[in-house]
């Protein structure tokens, strides 16, 4: 079996340098890290995980909690990019990543599950954050980081700046002359609350009064639900000239209903999405949307989680906001 001492002898560097290089430590220069890692692969080195676990009291495995109500799972491009970001950092640090799926409505005991599997930390992406199973896990001593939900100042969270995203999209739509603007939003979550609040506040600042029947709720990533909601909005006595959708994938259902009515987005009616997925960028015209930086969000979550794992009691939690970018696309028409 090839050991770290064997690699150190072959590379003519110290044992400590090899150990840090294989972990991707920033203390070691990139050229040395690449050289040591390449030599380790050539020599057929495989880390002794059992020995490392005994030595460090860690399993080098983190859990990722991901519940998705529409059953789309990892086909959801935004969450897939977040997970990719987490995975990139985890693998670089020599950690495995395990998906954990439970049912928060049935108060799945995530805390006991995490203890039983000895995960070193947990990244919580999508779930019912008010469920007892999640709350117990968060309040425990197990390192955690949450996505798009901040419990309090004592617990780490990484958030996409939904308030800024909606405001930027709406400012653009209003600048194009629209005053009859409807919003199909997702189910009741912290993110939805931020988005709806930002929408109403921005409209108010521009002196726009949006009727309550212009607000409809569907599940995130629910194309069929958005088709039905779009139908309801278009059958109003005064239909909107622009419709906001909860996410780009869900917007495809709305677009289908528009096609059924021979309405062309960006010409006969205006529409706006959210997420910035590749699929809707290929439309003719490309969807006007707000691209969330999922990969950076995932990397930030992982960095936060590993700092907590490594620093223990001296770690100081914080909430970090990650900005995205508006994509004007071509689905918002100018009203004279």
The 8 nearest C-alpha neighbors of each residue, nearest first, counted from 0:
[[1, 2, 44, 45, 43, 5, 42, 47],
 [2, 0, 44, 5, 43, 3, 42, 45],
 [3, 1, 5, 4, 0, 6, 44, 46],
 [2, 4, 6, 5, 7, 14, 17, 18],
 [5, 3, 7, 2, 6, 14, 8, 1],
 [4, 6, 2, 8, 3, 7, 1, 9],
 [5, 7, 9, 3, 4, 8, 10, 39],
 [8, 6, 4, 12, 10, 14, 5, 9],
 [7, 9, 11, 5, 6, 10, 4, 12],
 [8, 10, 6, 7, 11, 5, 12, 38],
 [11, 9, 7, 12, 8, 6, 35, 38],
 [12, 10, 8, 9, 7, 13, 6, 14],
 [13, 11, 7, 10, 16, 8, 14, 17],
 [12, 14, 16, 15, 7, 17, 11, 8],
 [13, 15, 17, 7, 16, 4, 18, 3],
 [16, 14, 18, 13, 17, 19, 12, 20],
 [17, 15, 13, 19, 18, 14, 20, 12],
 [16, 18, 20, 14, 15, 19, 7, 21],
 [17, 19, 15, 16, 21, 20, 14, 22],
 [18, 20, 22, 24, 16, 21, 17, 15],
 [21, 19, 32, 23, 17, 22, 18, 24],
 [20, 22, 18, 23, 19, 36, 17, 32],
 [21, 23, 19, 92, 20, 24, 93, 18],
 [24, 22, 20, 21, 92, 91, 19, 25],
 [23, 25, 19, 26, 22, 20, 27, 21],
 [26, 24, 27, 23, 28, 29, 19, 20],
 [27, 25, 24, 28, 19, 20, 23, 16],
 [26, 28, 25, 24, 20, 32, 29, 31],
 [27, 29, 31, 30, 32, 26, 25, 20],
 [30, 28, 32, 31, 33, 27, 25, 34],
 [31, 29, 33, 32, 28, 34, 27, 35],
 [30, 32, 34, 28, 33, 29, 35, 27],
 [33, 31, 20, 29, 35, 30, 34, 36],
 [32, 34, 30, 36, 31, 35, 37, 29],
 [33, 35, 31, 37, 32, 36, 30, 38],
 [36, 34, 38, 32, 37, 33, 31, 39],
 [37, 35, 39, 33, 38, 34, 21, 32],
 [36, 38, 40, 34, 39, 35, 33, 41],
 [39, 37, 41, 35, 40, 36, 42, 34],
 [38, 40, 36, 42, 44, 37, 41, 35],
 [41, 39, 43, 37, 42, 38, 44, 36],
 [40, 42, 38, 43, 39, 37, 44, 36],
 [41, 43, 39, 40, 44, 38, 1, 6],
 [44, 42, 40, 41, 39, 45, 1, 0],
 [43, 45, 39, 1, 42, 40, 46, 2],
 [44, 46, 43, 47, 1, 0, 39, 40],
 [47, 45, 48, 44, 51, 2, 50, 3],
 [46, 48, 50, 49, 51, 45, 52, 2],
 [49, 47, 51, 50, 46, 52, 58, 59],
 [50, 48, 52, 51, 47, 53, 58, 54],
 [51, 49, 53, 52, 48, 47, 54, 55],
 [50, 52, 48, 54, 49, 53, 55, 47],
 [53, 51, 57, 49, 56, 58, 55, 50],
 [54, 52, 50, 56, 51, 55, 49, 57],
 [53, 55, 51, 52, 56, 50, 57, 49],
 [54, 56, 57, 52, 53, 51, 58, 50],
 [57, 55, 52, 53, 54, 58, 51, 59],
 [56, 58, 52, 55, 59, 119, 53, 51],
 [57, 59, 52, 60, 119, 118, 117, 56],
 [60, 58, 94, 57, 95, 119, 61, 93],
 [59, 61, 95, 94, 58, 118, 96, 119],
 [62, 60, 120, 96, 118, 119, 121, 97],
 [63, 61, 121, 97, 98, 96, 122, 118],
 [62, 64, 122, 98, 121, 99, 123, 97],
 [65, 63, 123, 99, 124, 100, 98, 122],
 [64, 66, 125, 124, 100, 63, 126, 67],
 [67, 65, 126, 125, 100, 68, 64, 101],
 [66, 68, 70, 69, 72, 65, 125, 71],
 [67, 69, 70, 66, 218, 71, 219, 72],
 [68, 70, 71, 67, 221, 220, 218, 219],
 [71, 69, 72, 68, 67, 66, 73, 74],
 [72, 70, 69, 74, 75, 73, 67, 220],
 [71, 73, 74, 70, 67, 75, 69, 66],
 [74, 72, 75, 79, 71, 78, 76, 82],
 [73, 75, 72, 71, 76, 79, 78, 77],
 [76, 74, 73, 78, 77, 72, 79, 71],
 [75, 77, 79, 78, 74, 80, 276, 73],
 [76, 78, 80, 79, 75, 293, 81, 274],
 [79, 77, 81, 80, 76, 75, 82, 73],
 [78, 80, 76, 82, 77, 81, 73, 75],
 [79, 81, 83, 293, 294, 77, 78, 82],
 [82, 80, 297, 293, 294, 78, 84, 83],
 [83, 81, 85, 79, 84, 80, 297, 86],
 [82, 84, 80, 86, 81, 85, 79, 87],
 [83, 85, 297, 294, 298, 81, 87, 82],
 [86, 84, 297, 298, 82, 301, 83, 87],
 [85, 87, 89, 83, 84, 88, 90, 82],
 [86, 88, 84, 85, 90, 89, 83, 91],
 [87, 89, 91, 86, 85, 90, 298, 301],
 [90, 88, 94, 86, 92, 91, 87, 85],
 [91, 89, 93, 94, 92, 87, 88, 86],
 [90, 92, 88, 89, 93, 23, 87, 22],
 [93, 91, 89, 22, 90, 94, 23, 88],
 [92, 94, 90, 91, 22, 89, 95, 59],
 [95, 93, 59, 89, 60, 90, 92, 96],
 [96, 94, 60, 59, 61, 90, 89, 97],
 [95, 97, 61, 60, 62, 94, 98, 86],
 [98, 96, 62, 63, 61, 99, 95, 60],
 [99, 97, 63, 62, 64, 100, 96, 65],
 [100, 98, 64, 63, 62, 97, 101, 65],
 [101, 99, 65, 64, 66, 98, 102, 63],
 [100, 102, 107, 103, 99, 66, 109, 64],
 [101, 103, 104, 105, 107, 106, 100, 66],
 [102, 104, 106, 105, 107, 130, 127, 101],
 [105, 103, 106, 102, 130, 127, 107, 101],
 [104, 106, 103, 102, 107, 130, 101, 132],
 [107, 105, 103, 132, 104, 131, 130, 108],
 [106, 108, 132, 103, 102, 105, 101, 109],
 [109, 107, 132, 110, 111, 106, 112, 133],
 [108, 110, 112, 132, 111, 107, 113, 136],
 [109, 111, 136, 113, 112, 108, 135, 114],
 [112, 110, 114, 113, 109, 108, 115, 136],
 [111, 113, 109, 115, 110, 114, 116, 108],
 [114, 112, 110, 116, 111, 115, 118, 117],
 [113, 115, 117, 111, 112, 116, 110, 118],
 [114, 116, 112, 113, 117, 111, 118, 110],
 [115, 117, 113, 114, 118, 112, 111, 58],
 [118, 116, 114, 115, 113, 119, 58, 57],
 [117, 119, 61, 60, 120, 116, 113, 62],
 [118, 120, 61, 60, 57, 117, 58, 59],
 [121, 119, 142, 61, 118, 143, 141, 62],
 [120, 122, 62, 143, 61, 63, 123, 142],
 [121, 123, 63, 144, 143, 145, 62, 124],
 [124, 122, 145, 64, 63, 144, 146, 125],
 [125, 123, 146, 65, 64, 145, 122, 126],
 [124, 126, 65, 66, 123, 64, 67, 127],
 [127, 125, 66, 128, 65, 103, 124, 67],
 [126, 128, 129, 130, 103, 125, 104, 133],
 [127, 129, 130, 126, 133, 134, 148, 125],
 [128, 130, 127, 134, 131, 133, 132, 126],
 [131, 129, 132, 133, 128, 127, 103, 106],
 [130, 132, 134, 133, 106, 135, 129, 103],
 [133, 131, 108, 106, 107, 109, 130, 135],
 [132, 134, 136, 135, 131, 130, 128, 137],
 [133, 135, 131, 137, 136, 132, 138, 130],
 [136, 134, 138, 133, 132, 137, 131, 139],
 [135, 137, 110, 133, 139, 134, 138, 109],
 [138, 136, 134, 135, 139, 133, 143, 141],
 [137, 139, 135, 136, 134, 140, 141, 154],
 [140, 138, 136, 141, 137, 135, 110, 142],
 [139, 141, 142, 138, 137, 136, 143, 311],
 [140, 142, 139, 120, 143, 136, 119, 137],
 [143, 141, 120, 307, 308, 140, 121, 304],
 [144, 142, 121, 120, 122, 304, 141, 137],
 [143, 145, 155, 122, 156, 304, 123, 300],
 [146, 144, 156, 123, 148, 122, 124, 157],
 [145, 147, 124, 157, 148, 158, 156, 123],
 [148, 146, 158, 157, 159, 190, 145, 149],
 [147, 149, 146, 145, 189, 150, 156, 158],
 [148, 150, 156, 151, 147, 318, 145, 155],
 [151, 149, 148, 154, 152, 156, 153, 155],
 [152, 150, 153, 149, 154, 155, 318, 156],
 [151, 153, 154, 317, 316, 150, 318, 155],
 [154, 152, 151, 316, 155, 317, 315, 150],
 [155, 153, 316, 152, 151, 150, 156, 317],
 [156, 154, 316, 317, 144, 318, 145, 153],
 [155, 157, 145, 318, 144, 149, 146, 319],
 [158, 156, 319, 146, 318, 320, 147, 300],
 [159, 157, 147, 320, 146, 160, 321, 319],
 [158, 160, 321, 320, 161, 322, 147, 291],
 [159, 161, 162, 163, 322, 320, 321, 158],
 [162, 160, 164, 163, 159, 194, 165, 193],
 [161, 163, 197, 194, 164, 160, 165, 193],
 [162, 164, 166, 161, 160, 165, 167, 197],
 [165, 163, 161, 167, 166, 162, 289, 160],
 [166, 164, 168, 167, 162, 163, 169, 194],
 [165, 167, 163, 169, 164, 168, 170, 197],
 [168, 166, 170, 164, 165, 169, 163, 171],
 [169, 167, 165, 171, 166, 170, 164, 172],
 [168, 170, 172, 166, 171, 167, 165, 173],
 [171, 169, 167, 173, 168, 172, 166, 174],
 [170, 172, 174, 169, 168, 173, 167, 175],
 [173, 171, 169, 175, 174, 170, 177, 168],
 [172, 174, 177, 176, 170, 175, 171, 169],
 [175, 173, 171, 176, 172, 170, 177, 169],
 [176, 174, 333, 172, 173, 177, 334, 171],
 [175, 177, 334, 173, 174, 333, 335, 178],
 [176, 178, 173, 179, 175, 172, 334, 240],
 [177, 179, 180, 173, 207, 176, 240, 239],
 [180, 178, 239, 240, 177, 241, 181, 209],
 [179, 181, 241, 239, 178, 242, 240, 177],
 [182, 180, 213, 242, 239, 214, 243, 241],
 [183, 181, 243, 214, 242, 184, 213, 244],
 [184, 182, 215, 244, 216, 214, 243, 245],
 [185, 183, 245, 216, 182, 215, 217, 244],
 [186, 184, 219, 218, 217, 245, 216, 191],
 [185, 187, 218, 217, 216, 188, 219, 191],
 [186, 188, 191, 185, 192, 189, 190, 216],
 [189, 187, 191, 190, 186, 192, 185, 127],
 [188, 190, 192, 191, 148, 193, 187, 147],
 [191, 189, 193, 188, 192, 194, 147, 161],
 [192, 190, 194, 188, 193, 189, 185, 187],
 [191, 193, 189, 190, 195, 194, 196, 188],
 [194, 192, 190, 196, 191, 162, 195, 197],
 [193, 195, 191, 197, 196, 162, 192, 161],
 [196, 194, 198, 192, 197, 193, 191, 199],
 [195, 197, 193, 199, 198, 194, 192, 200],
 [196, 198, 200, 194, 162, 195, 199, 201],
 [199, 197, 195, 201, 196, 200, 194, 202],
 [200, 198, 202, 196, 201, 197, 203, 195],
 [199, 201, 203, 197, 202, 198, 196, 204],
 [200, 202, 204, 203, 198, 199, 197, 166],
 [203, 201, 207, 199, 205, 204, 200, 198],
 [202, 204, 206, 200, 205, 201, 207, 199],
 [203, 205, 201, 202, 206, 200, 207, 199],
 [206, 204, 202, 203, 207, 201, 173, 200],
 [207, 205, 203, 204, 202, 208, 201, 178],
 [206, 208, 202, 203, 205, 209, 178, 204],
 [207, 209, 210, 206, 203, 202, 178, 199],
 [208, 210, 207, 211, 213, 180, 179, 202],
 [211, 209, 212, 213, 208, 214, 181, 179],
 [210, 212, 213, 214, 209, 215, 181, 208],
 [211, 213, 214, 210, 215, 232, 181, 209],
 [212, 214, 181, 211, 210, 182, 215, 209],
 [215, 213, 182, 212, 211, 183, 181, 216],
 [214, 216, 183, 184, 213, 182, 228, 217],
 [217, 215, 184, 185, 183, 186, 214, 218],
 [218, 216, 185, 224, 186, 184, 219, 225],
 [219, 217, 185, 186, 221, 220, 216, 224],
 [218, 220, 185, 221, 245, 217, 246, 186],
 [219, 221, 249, 248, 222, 218, 246, 69],
 [222, 220, 249, 224, 218, 219, 223, 225],
 [221, 223, 249, 252, 225, 224, 251, 220],
 [224, 222, 226, 225, 252, 221, 227, 249],
 [225, 223, 227, 221, 226, 222, 217, 228],
 [224, 226, 228, 222, 253, 252, 227, 223],
 [225, 227, 253, 252, 223, 229, 224, 228],
 [226, 228, 230, 224, 225, 229, 231, 223],
 [229, 227, 225, 231, 230, 226, 224, 232],
 [230, 228, 232, 226, 231, 227, 253, 225],
 [229, 231, 227, 233, 228, 232, 234, 226],
 [232, 230, 228, 234, 229, 233, 227, 235],
 [231, 233, 229, 234, 235, 230, 238, 228],
 [234, 232, 238, 230, 235, 231, 229, 239],
 [233, 235, 231, 232, 230, 236, 238, 237],
 [236, 234, 238, 237, 232, 233, 231, 239],
 [235, 237, 238, 234, 233, 232, 239, 231],
 [236, 238, 235, 239, 234, 233, 179, 232],
 [239, 237, 235, 233, 232, 236, 234, 240],
 [240, 238, 179, 180, 241, 181, 237, 242],
 [239, 241, 179, 268, 269, 180, 238, 177],
 [240, 242, 269, 180, 270, 239, 268, 181],
 [243, 241, 270, 181, 182, 180, 271, 244],
 [244, 242, 182, 271, 183, 270, 272, 181],
 [243, 245, 272, 183, 250, 246, 271, 184],
 [246, 244, 184, 185, 183, 219, 273, 272],
 [247, 245, 273, 272, 249, 244, 248, 274],
 [246, 248, 272, 250, 273, 249, 274, 276],
 [247, 249, 250, 251, 246, 220, 222, 221],
 [248, 250, 222, 220, 221, 251, 246, 247],
 [251, 249, 247, 253, 252, 248, 244, 272],
 [252, 250, 254, 249, 253, 248, 222, 255],
 [253, 251, 222, 226, 255, 250, 225, 254],
 [252, 254, 226, 250, 256, 225, 255, 251],
 [255, 253, 257, 251, 256, 252, 258, 250],
 [254, 256, 258, 252, 253, 257, 251, 259],
 [257, 255, 259, 253, 258, 254, 226, 260],
 [258, 256, 254, 262, 260, 259, 255, 261],
 [257, 259, 261, 255, 260, 256, 262, 254],
 [260, 258, 256, 257, 261, 255, 262, 254],
 [261, 259, 257, 258, 262, 256, 255, 263],
 [262, 260, 258, 259, 257, 263, 256, 267],
 [261, 263, 257, 260, 267, 258, 264, 268],
 [262, 264, 267, 266, 265, 261, 268, 257],
 [265, 263, 330, 268, 269, 266, 267, 270],
 [330, 266, 264, 332, 331, 269, 268, 329],
 [265, 267, 263, 264, 268, 332, 269, 330],
 [268, 266, 263, 262, 264, 265, 269, 332],
 [269, 267, 264, 240, 266, 265, 241, 263],
 [270, 268, 241, 331, 265, 264, 330, 332],
 [269, 271, 242, 241, 330, 243, 331, 264],
 [272, 270, 243, 287, 288, 244, 242, 286],
 [273, 271, 288, 247, 244, 246, 243, 250],
 [272, 274, 246, 288, 289, 247, 275, 245],
 [275, 273, 290, 291, 289, 276, 246, 247],
 [274, 276, 290, 289, 288, 273, 291, 277],
 [277, 275, 278, 274, 279, 76, 247, 280],
 [278, 276, 280, 279, 275, 281, 76, 247],
 [277, 279, 280, 276, 281, 282, 248, 247],
 [280, 278, 281, 282, 286, 277, 285, 276],
 [279, 281, 285, 277, 278, 282, 286, 276],
 [282, 280, 279, 278, 285, 283, 277, 284],
 [283, 281, 285, 284, 279, 280, 286, 278],
 [284, 282, 285, 281, 329, 286, 280, 279],
 [283, 285, 329, 282, 330, 286, 328, 265],
 [286, 284, 282, 280, 328, 283, 329, 281],
 [285, 287, 328, 330, 279, 288, 280, 329],
 [286, 288, 328, 327, 271, 330, 326, 329],
 [289, 287, 272, 273, 326, 271, 275, 286],
 [288, 290, 325, 273, 274, 275, 324, 326],
 [291, 289, 275, 274, 324, 323, 325, 288],
 [290, 292, 323, 274, 293, 289, 275, 324],
 [293, 291, 323, 295, 294, 296, 290, 322],
 [292, 294, 81, 296, 80, 295, 291, 77],
 [293, 295, 84, 81, 80, 297, 296, 292],
 [296, 294, 298, 297, 293, 292, 299, 84],
 [295, 297, 293, 299, 294, 298, 81, 300],
 [298, 296, 84, 81, 85, 300, 294, 295],
 [297, 299, 84, 295, 85, 301, 300, 296],
 [298, 300, 302, 296, 297, 301, 295, 303],
 [301, 299, 297, 303, 298, 302, 157, 304],
 [300, 302, 304, 85, 298, 303, 299, 305],
 [303, 301, 299, 305, 304, 300, 298, 306],
 [304, 302, 300, 306, 301, 305, 299, 307],
 [303, 305, 301, 307, 306, 302, 144, 300],
 [306, 304, 308, 307, 302, 303, 309, 301],
 [307, 305, 309, 303, 308, 304, 310, 302],
 [306, 308, 304, 305, 310, 309, 314, 311],
 [309, 307, 305, 306, 311, 310, 142, 304],
 [308, 310, 306, 307, 311, 305, 314, 304],
 [311, 309, 307, 314, 313, 306, 308, 312],
 [310, 312, 313, 307, 308, 314, 309, 306],
 [311, 313, 314, 310, 307, 315, 308, 309],
 [312, 314, 311, 310, 315, 307, 309, 316],
 [315, 313, 310, 312, 307, 311, 316, 306],
 [316, 314, 313, 317, 153, 307, 312, 155],
 [317, 315, 155, 154, 153, 314, 152, 318],
 [318, 316, 155, 152, 319, 315, 156, 154],
 [317, 319, 156, 155, 157, 320, 149, 316],
 [318, 320, 157, 158, 156, 317, 321, 155],
 [321, 319, 158, 159, 160, 157, 322, 318],
 [322, 320, 159, 160, 158, 296, 319, 323],
 [323, 321, 160, 159, 320, 324, 292, 291],
 [322, 324, 291, 292, 290, 321, 289, 325],
 [323, 325, 290, 289, 326, 291, 322, 164],
 [326, 324, 289, 288, 290, 327, 168, 323],
 [325, 327, 288, 328, 287, 289, 324, 290],
 [328, 326, 287, 325, 329, 288, 286, 331],
 [329, 327, 287, 285, 286, 326, 330, 284],
 [328, 330, 284, 285, 331, 265, 287, 286],
 [265, 329, 331, 264, 269, 286, 287, 270],
 [332, 330, 269, 265, 329, 270, 333, 287],
 [333, 331, 265, 266, 269, 330, 334, 175],
 [332, 334, 175, 176, 335, 331, 177, 265],
 [335, 333, 176, 175, 332, 177, 240, 331],
 [334, 333, 176, 175, 177, 332, 174, 178]]
